[in-house]
Amino acid sequence: CVCKGPAMALHLSGIAPRVKVQPLVHFSILDHYLRRSEGQERVIGTLMGTVVGSLIEITTCFPVPHNETEDQVAVDMEYHKNMLDLFQRVNPKEEIVGWYATGNQITEHSTLIHDFYSRETKQPVHLLVDATLQKGSMSVCAVMSSPMGASTVGTLFTPVQCEVLYHEPERIATEVMTRGLNGTANEPVTLISDLDHVKEATESLQRMLTLCTEYVNKVVSGEIPGDEKIGRFLLDTVSAVPKVDAAQFEKTFNNVLQDLLMVVYLANLTRYQVTLQERLNDIL
């Protein structure tokens, strides 16, 4: 079962490919790693998604059983084909865009597995997820391959831009789970109110502005060398901020805040009224 889709050899044509990964993919990979067989160092699986121009969006994935030793590697191709057929029945628009592996290194066996996926799709993306947290955090890296040398004597993996694509509900759910890690096992975790959300967002913005200001001051004074990449990010951020008069901005912000406070007040008033009505019904 070979999936034929848009040509993904974008880096060979001078167009820099971009990879966006949805959070569900990370959770699925971590779940696969936690359920791995005893003694298995890493797990692999197939990445499903879509390709639009130079953008490769990874939307979901599924695990693929494999056996790996120092001398050889074996992939369960029949399982892979069966799972692919089931996935495409549910969502025919999704196609194979690559494969994933846990760890932070590309081994000799990775080349063999990548060659297998190269027969499934043109220029597959190889996603590396460090599930062991060796660097203190879960690092995610995406690479693509190209032939090395005048004749095909090897494979060269080059990193491509990779970022997490998440929507507002997913971000809120992740924040709630993060707060739950700091509480007790039996303590329920609830969503924060809109007012508390504005407070946390404002405090976070102040911390980031302070950090950026300190960095710029140290670069200007010569304490630390400047980074061109960080400078471009700061320039893009400052350029994206609309030029608004300070008094007008304060007036607009206060109006929005008052509207938010009014909504919170009406919501609390409605909740109290419903609670009072329920108690009266119980008494009567």
C-alpha angles and dihedrals in degrees: 000000000000119000112216114199141146115319109271098189088105098138089058091056094051096259113121109228120223125207123205120188125197117224092243089068092057092049091049092051093048091048090051091050093050091051095048121130120268111276094016110133099195142007131217136200146165123273118218126194147104137286121216113174108304093343118099112190117194108205105167144352143196132211123253120204115235141165119221130186134162091268105036147009129212126195123198097237094174091057090047092053093047093050091046091053092051093048093050091050089059096041114013092181093067119087138179110282100169144298140275136223132183117241135055102257136076110228132193089261090055089067091055093048090046089053089055092053090045086067090053097050138000114266100349121208116244111210117199116199119186100215092169092066092224091161094046093263140051104271118199122197131177123203137177129202136233132177115267123220134010090293125032100275099139149346125261117204115206124188119243131198110279129182138165115255111205136159129222097265091051092049091051092048091050092051091050091051090048091054089049091061090064095052134070124279095254097039112109118230118220134185116266120243123258091253093052089047091055089048094051092045092051093048091048091050091050091051092050092047090050091049092049092047092051091049093050092047092051092049093048092048091049096243093125132017117256122249115222092208093053090045091055091049091051091047092051091048094050091045091053093056109095117235104249128163112254093233092048092048092050091049092049092046092050091049092052091046091051090051090051092050090050091052091049091048093050092046092052091045091052092048092050091048092051091049092049091049091051092051092048090051090052091051094047 
